[in-house]
Amino acid sequence: MHLVSTAAGPLGGDDLALDLVVAAGTTLEVGSVASTLVLPGRGESSMLITAVVGEGATLRFTPEPTVLAAGCSHRMSVRLKLAPRARVLWREEIVFGRYGERPGRCHTRFDATVGGRPLLRQEFTVREEALDSSPAVFGGAACVGTTLITGPAAPPEALVADGVAVLPLAGPGTLVSALAADAVELRARLRWGESTVINGPHQDQAPEEGRPR
């Protein structure tokens, strides 16, 4: 399934919601035909995605990046509920503004549970002037992205490469986090991290285009 937007947006003041239900034993792949461009308007815009993945079901959620245009104020929320044997690959990519402009403001929140037990609680904000440029936050990066993977066995310990980290979670899952100078580099780093989870943590098993530079 591909998400299609007929115009740029959301605009400030828009409240959007997407509900996904993946029945037990089925598979759903969700993408998008283009990036999401968040634009300023009257007030804050919001996007809430709720997904329920049944026993033995698989969800692959890999839309194109969200671009934060200058002046926007946006809130992104994900509520992911997994059955104990559900499998998911959920990728999110955020680009800090269009070419040559500073980004608007965005607050993201991600909540994932497995069998009713917490798996991942994560939130961060883009365009906090006092924090964004810190080496401990975004530094000089222009993009940030994460991928949550459940199903394959997590690596026994964290893996770190240039601009990307692969972190096993306390529950049955792995979080890949990456920063990059542009969207192409970000996608490559995330795919490299994803491949270490799916194919194993050997560098020579990762596809060449997936290796971080």
C-alpha positions as a printed Julia matrix, in Angstrom:
213×3 Matrix{Float64}:
  0.0     0.0    0.0
  1.28    3.47  -0.91
  0.21    6.71   0.73
 -0.59    9.43  -1.82
 -0.81   13.15  -1.07
 -2.47   15.37  -3.67
 -0.66   18.53  -2.48
  2.13   19.61  -0.16
  1.26   19.32   3.48
  0.26   19.02   6.19
 -0.22   22.74   6.74
 -0.23   24.39  10.14
 -3.56   23.65  11.8
 -4.08   20.31  10.05
 -4.74   17.25  12.24
 -4.18   13.97  10.39
 -4.6    10.39  11.6
 -3.86    6.99  10.09
 -5.07    3.73  11.66
 -3.56    0.4   10.55
 -4.74   -3.06  11.6
 -2.73   -6.06  10.39
 -4.69   -9.24  11.0
 -3.03  -12.33  12.45
 -0.93  -14.23   9.93
 -1.06  -11.51   7.25
  1.55   -9.12   5.81
  1.23   -5.4    5.06
  3.83   -3.17   3.42
  3.24    0.6    3.6
  5.21    3.17   1.62
  4.57    6.58   0.07
  4.92    7.96  -3.46
  6.81   11.07  -2.31
  8.22   12.84   0.71
  5.92   14.61   3.15
  6.52   18.39   3.15
  5.35   20.01   6.4
  4.47   23.68   5.81
  3.68   26.57   8.16
  0.14   27.77   8.66
 -2.28   28.74  11.38
 -1.08   26.89  14.45
  0.5    23.49  14.91
 -0.08   20.55  12.58
 -0.17   16.95  13.8
  0.07   13.42  12.47
 -0.98   10.42  14.58
 -0.36    6.88  13.33
 -1.85    3.97  15.26
 -0.92    0.44  14.21
 -2.05   -2.9   15.66
 -0.16   -5.97  14.41
 -1.67   -9.35  15.18
 -0.12  -12.69  16.13
  2.22  -13.96  13.42
  1.57  -10.87  11.26
  4.21   -8.69   9.58
  4.18   -4.93   9.05
  6.79   -3.1    6.98
  6.34    0.68   7.27
  8.85    2.59   5.09
  7.46    5.91   3.81
  9.63    8.56   2.17
 11.16   11.21   4.47
  9.3    14.0    6.25
 10.73   17.44   5.34
 10.33   20.24   7.88
  9.93   23.48   5.92
 11.0    26.75   7.55
  8.41   28.14   9.96
  6.4    24.95  10.41
  5.31   23.61  13.8
  4.51   19.92  13.7
  3.82   17.02  16.06
  4.35   13.39  15.01
  3.06   10.52  17.15
  3.19    6.75  16.63
  1.37    4.15  18.74
  2.44    0.65  17.78
  0.84   -2.38  19.43
  2.4    -5.76  18.61
  1.27   -9.28  19.46
  4.06  -11.42  20.99
  4.99  -13.06  17.66
  4.35  -10.07  15.4
  7.15   -8.78  13.17
  7.75   -5.16  12.19
 10.23   -3.0   10.34
  9.28    0.64  10.99
 11.48    3.34   9.46
 11.19    7.09  10.06
 13.33    9.74   8.37
 13.23   13.49   9.06
 14.98   16.14   6.93
 15.78   19.46   8.59
 14.32   21.87   6.03
 14.48   22.2    2.26
 17.77   23.01   0.55
 19.4    26.08   2.05
 16.8    26.77   4.74
 16.58   26.18   8.45
 13.95   23.68   9.61
 10.71   24.4   11.35
  9.92   22.88  14.73
  8.86   19.25  15.18
  8.19   17.1   18.22
  8.08   13.33  17.71
  6.84   10.61  20.06
  7.09    6.84  19.45
  5.4     4.3   21.73
  5.67    0.56  20.99
  4.41   -2.34  23.07
  4.63   -6.13  22.64
  1.91   -8.19  24.27
  0.97   -5.11  26.31
  4.51   -4.65  27.67
  6.6    -1.58  26.76
  9.21   -2.14  24.04
 10.22    1.41  23.09
  9.33    4.87  24.41
 11.17    7.6   22.54
 10.7    11.28  21.84
 12.79   14.18  20.6
 12.36   17.72  19.32
 13.89   19.39  16.28
 14.66   23.13  16.4
 15.49   23.57  20.05
 18.13   26.22  19.43
 20.08   25.56  22.62
 20.31   21.8   21.97
 20.25   20.95  18.25
 23.82   21.96  17.46
 25.29   20.06  20.41
 27.52   17.1   19.44
 25.42   15.06  21.88
 22.23   15.78  19.9
 22.31   16.52  16.13
 25.59   18.4   15.74
 26.01   19.44  12.1
 23.6    16.82  10.73
 20.78   17.8    8.37
 18.74   14.58   8.79
 17.84   12.1   11.5
 16.28    8.66  11.18
 15.39    5.52  13.11
 14.29    1.99  12.27
 12.6    -0.34  14.76
 12.94   -4.03  13.9
 11.33   -6.95  15.69
 11.41  -10.62  14.74
 15.08  -11.31  13.86
 17.37  -11.97  16.81
 18.93   -8.76  18.09
 22.75   -8.45  17.94
 24.27   -9.49  21.28
 25.69   -6.0   21.82
 25.47   -2.52  20.35
 27.13   -1.85  16.99
 28.4     1.62  16.13
 29.7     2.95  12.8
 30.06    6.41  11.26
 26.78    8.2   11.97
 24.78    5.09  12.86
 24.15    2.93  15.93
 22.42   -0.45  16.21
 21.03   -0.91  19.72
 19.4    -4.12  21.06
 16.34   -3.34  23.17
 15.37   -4.97  26.45
 12.38   -6.53  24.72
 12.33   -8.51  21.44
 13.59   -5.78  19.14
 16.43   -3.63  17.81
 16.62    0.12  17.22
 18.77    1.55  14.43
 19.48    5.3   14.78
 21.36    7.49  12.29
 22.36   11.07  11.52
 23.54   12.31   8.13
 24.31   15.33   5.97
 21.56   14.52   3.44
 18.66   12.13   2.82
 20.65    9.81   0.56
 23.38    9.3    3.16
 20.75    8.85   5.88
 18.94    6.1    3.94
 22.25    4.31   3.28
 23.2     4.36   6.95
 19.8     3.11   8.08
 19.86    0.29   5.52
 23.33   -0.7    6.67
 22.07   -0.9   10.25
 18.99   -2.83   9.18
 21.14   -5.32   7.28
 23.25   -6.06  10.37
 20.06   -7.11  12.17
 18.49   -9.06   9.32
 21.64  -10.62   7.81
 23.98  -10.65  10.81
 26.59   -8.19  12.07
 29.33   -8.99   9.53
 30.42   -6.0    7.47
 31.07   -8.15   4.39
 27.45   -9.26   4.38
 26.09   -5.72   4.08
 25.38   -4.45   0.54
 27.93   -1.92  -0.7
 25.37    0.87  -1.06
 24.28    0.26   2.51
 27.66    0.87   4.11
 28.01    4.2    5.88
 30.67    6.51   4.55
